[in-house]
């Protein structure tokens, strides 16, 4: 398993570390992600955010991989990948709106090719193959990256996508976040396999296994995979070995299916603290500069929250919008029905 | 828009040739059109609908995929997101089922789930229906599943000219379209088909024959069956109006209701299983909108609630034929 930083923050020597600015940037992104996750819990309990799947503890897995992309690349996130989407540039207010089930969180910004979080499991893997192939046909060097969990690697779509990407040489990077749990089912019950990156072999593509709590390592291997794809050398599967410290969603009770013994040792592998220890030891960050960074991160979040609060609720008839480019006669009539039932005098579309 | 064509601008074609002609034109007109599926490239498709296209447009534009329907549709979704116009072929409609998750979870709702930030101008072609003694699972008619899925348009031509005109409209439509082609009609009918760009708009039914007594509503492979029954009825002095829906979504309720108001009697014909079929949707629509015009109960002539039988000797029991339709016409007349 590839690792650049040991849990105590020291370099393993397995490869060159990125420059200090990049390490700081990755730290900032992990802090932004963690802040979203932590504030999200509070907001949920206050009734200001809907049910969302937390990702705290998986910041290195998400930030290190997404940070290897540019804004011209595609990102296909699962519901647990808010951290990855934020890293690519999804505004925090949009992410909040998505988890508030506001349509303002659905559209995704025009300057990014990040898709709304996918709820079905593994279905976005073939989409990434198609987007990657389209970029190749258009002659760009853009790549598509898709995320999945260990449970998702049991789905047929996962296997079909890997096979298609290999056969059609699509510039794709597949991230398999092995976080130990598919809701209540541990990986050992999910599959007999113990090294999921080896699944790539069956499709003739490279598979890489990386410490998913080491952001320098996830960034390193993902950058290599992205560059490979850009050079036209085809897809890569990256298994990030991490842990879902938190419940499946904020509404889930993991005490029904896992014990303290299961969780043991993972706090010590905390990805944010690991890089923090490293940056402090190297003198790249000081207590003072970190305090400033944390304040910036918190201020950015509160400003975004204010923006999300300002988004108006949707109108009832909006549920019939965006089904087709032009509404069918049936949709027009159903719209009239909603407007009538709402007692609204609004003009029908 | 329907292009105006003079007699000299046509060529005699089978339905499969007309489909090939439409695909050829689409590839020629627009670089973003890409055709893919199992065996569509070198071989030109099991029915030869894509014959010669790879040779003409190259392996990047017309290509064979590995054998996996979910990935064919799923990959097409990604291609559509990234600005291409994917035209996928599912070898038989009965092989569509592994891809239904992609269709139901994504293809139909992408525009909605991104508030039109993305849309999927994708066409999925699939041969469907019985009447030619195919092996097991090759004759299914799953159109109701698609028509029931929000965000999906469903097109089923019954003539060569319509096949060309509707397919070009489907490929140029901004939304996902399922295009079902009746296997029975691929080579059994020939007619004059306009050459060059020729479009038949989606959402407009075709009046096949006019009559004052009974409306027979059908589409695809059932149109010729209904026409035979109508011809027989005519000799018995019954005026039958045959309506070919052409598209199930959008549905042309106006043409249906106009006819029902005139005739007051309705027979709906499909070869799909009976329960929950699109024929039921048509019947319910008429009952809601025009029950005061009805002089008899609506009769559905359909397949049965059993898998389509691959038993040549008795296939005709399952698939509606002109005799069954004629009986239904008699029944609504005699009510």
Interface residues (C-beta under 8 A of the other chain):
Chain A: X74 X103 X106 X107 X108 X110 X115 X116 X120 X123 X125 X126 X127 X128 X129 X130 X131 X132 X133 X134 X135 X137 X138 X144 X156 X157 X160 X161 X163 X164 X167 X168 X321 X322 X323 X324 X325 X328 X329 X330
Chain B: X34 X60 X63 X65 X66 X68 X70 X71 X73 X74 X75 X76 X77 X78 X79 X80 X81 X82 X83 X84 X86 X98 X101 X102 X105 X106 X111 X112 X113 X114 X115 X116 X117 X118 X119 X150 X151 X153 X173 X174 X175 X203 X249 X250 X251 X253 X254
